[in-house]
């Protein structure tokens, strides 16, 4: 149901509290968002139609938020990126961006934001990389969160003004912390902290891009 959150406790190796929802304004979407239901250990998002409810620019977001005990997600400066392992993304148009809004236990009054634009569609499995260095203070001012005291990350696939007949789906297998791959590397072992959003905690493991 649109704008109705679903909360799950004890998620992943960080024992996070996860909240997922389909948020919208000016639309009545035909969509589905689930974890561990349509595909075990995978977050599944499906958007098959938008019905506009007013003349304003429609907004839609698949939101998935995680809150956990303050943690050094850099693992002593080993990790320098958030990595999103997708099984597939398909559709007629991409979201405007994939966004992360982060808070830490050091800069208590600040929130930090980073975005990935131009997510590919009609793909096989791939990893989207969000370097730690891409964060700014929310609003655009320079500044990085304290990655040694991370405690909350709010994610969303954000659609601004999508077409009424949009078709889009994504399967996200895990979110993890690791290193930005070297440009020349075909494969890279990741010493990840594990799957923040590992949708089955038992599957947390080192991963290879």
N, C-alpha and C positions, 0 to 999 in steps of 0.2 A: 504494500500500500504506500502511495506517495506520501513523503514527509512523516512516515512512521518508523522510528528507529527500532532495530533489533539488537539486543545487547547480549554478548557472550563473554563469560569470564574464563580465565586460565588458558589463554590462547598462546601457542608457540612456546619457545624456550624462554622467552621473557615473561611468561605468565601474565600476558597483557589482558586488559579489558577491551574488547572490540565492540564497536558500534557500527552497523551498516544501515544505509537507507538510500532510497531514491528521493532526492530533493528536487523540487521544481517550483517555478513561478510562471504563471501565465500559460500553463500547459496541463493537460491531462494525459500522461504518457501511457502507452501500452508497453510495459517493460517488466523485466525480472532481474533480481539480483540475489544471489545466494552463495553460500559456502558449504562444501561437503554434501550437497544434495544432488544436483544434477551431475556432478562429477566429483568423486571423492578427492579430498586434499587440493581442490582447485576452487578459486573464486570465479564465478560465472556471471557475466553481465550481458543482458540481451535487451535491445531497444528495437521495437518493430513498427512503432507508429507514434506520432504526436498529434494530439487534438488541442488546438489553441483555445484558451478560455477567455482571452481579452486581446486587445490590439497592441499591447506592449511587446517588446522583444522577448521571445520565450527563452527561459533558462532551464537547464536540466543538469543534474550532477549525480553520478553514482559515487556516494561518499563511503569511505571506510576508514575509521578512526581507531587509533590504538593508544592506550595509556598504560604506563608501567612504572615500576620503581626506577628512579634515576640511575642510568646505566652509561658506562663508557662504551659507546657503540664504535668508537675508533679503535678499540682494543690496543691502547697504548700507541696510537698513531700508525697502526698497521693498515686500518681501513680508511679510505678517503672517498667513498661513494655509497649511495643507495642503489641497489640493483633490483630490477623488476624482471623476473623470468616469466615470459609469456609462452603459453602453448600455441596460441593463435590469436589474431585479430582480423575480423572480417567486417565489411560494410560498404555502404555507398558514400560515406563521408566520415572523416575522423573527428574526434572531439577537438575542441579548440585547444586544449592542453590537458596534460596530466600534471596535477599540482600537489605539492606537499607543503603543509603549514606545520612548523615545528615549534615546540617549547622545550626549555631546559630548566634545570634547577639552579642556574647561576644568574641569568638575566630574567628575573621573575616577571618583570613588567613588559617584556618584549616578546613578540612573535616573529618568526622567520619564515620566509617563503622561497620556494624554488619551483620551476616549471619545466616540463618537457613539451615542446611544440612538435607538430608534424609526426605524430605516431603513425607508423606504417599501417596499411590495411592489406587484407588478402595475403597474409604471411603464414609461414610455418613458425616454428618455435624461434624465439630470439630473446635477447636481454636488452632492456632499455637502461641506460646508465644516467644517474643524476649525481654529478660530483658534489662533494661537500662544499667546494668553493663556489658553486652556483647559487648558494643561498644569499639572500639579502634580508635586512630588516623589512618586515611587511610594510609596503608602501614605497619601497624602492631605495631606501637609504642604505649605504654600505654597512656591512656588519654580518658576522657569522655567529651562529649559535655555538654554545659550548658542547661539543660532541662527547665530552667526558661525563656530562650530566643530563643526557637526553632523557625525557620522561613522557613526551606525548608527540605523536605525529598524526595529522589529519590529511588524508589523501582524498583526491577526487578526480574522476574523469569528468571534465567540465565542458558542456556544450552551450555555446552562446548563439542563439538564432538558428538552430538546425532546421532543416526542411521538414515539412509535415510527414512526408513519406520516407523518412530516414530508416535505414536498416543498418544496425551495428551490433556487433557482439565481440566479447573478449573473454579469453580464459587465462587467468593469472595464477600461475602455479605457486609462486613464492615471492616474498620480498626479503632481501637480505642485505647485510652490510659487507662490503668487500673493497677491492681496489679497481680504479679505472683501468681498463685493459690497455696495454701498450699498443700503439697503432699497428705495429708490425706483427703482433702475436695472433696466431690463428686460434690458439686455445690458451687459457690462462687459469691456473688453479687459484681458487679464491679461499683465503683463510677467513671465512665469514664468521660473524658472531652467531650465525644460524638464521633461521627463518623467523623474522619478527612476525610475519603473517603466515608462517608455515601452517597451513590449514589443517594439518595433522601433526602435532608436536613430535611424534615418533619419526617423522620423515626428515627432521632437521639434520643436515649433514653438510660437509664440504661440497662445493659445487664447481662445475667447470663450465665456462661460457663456450 
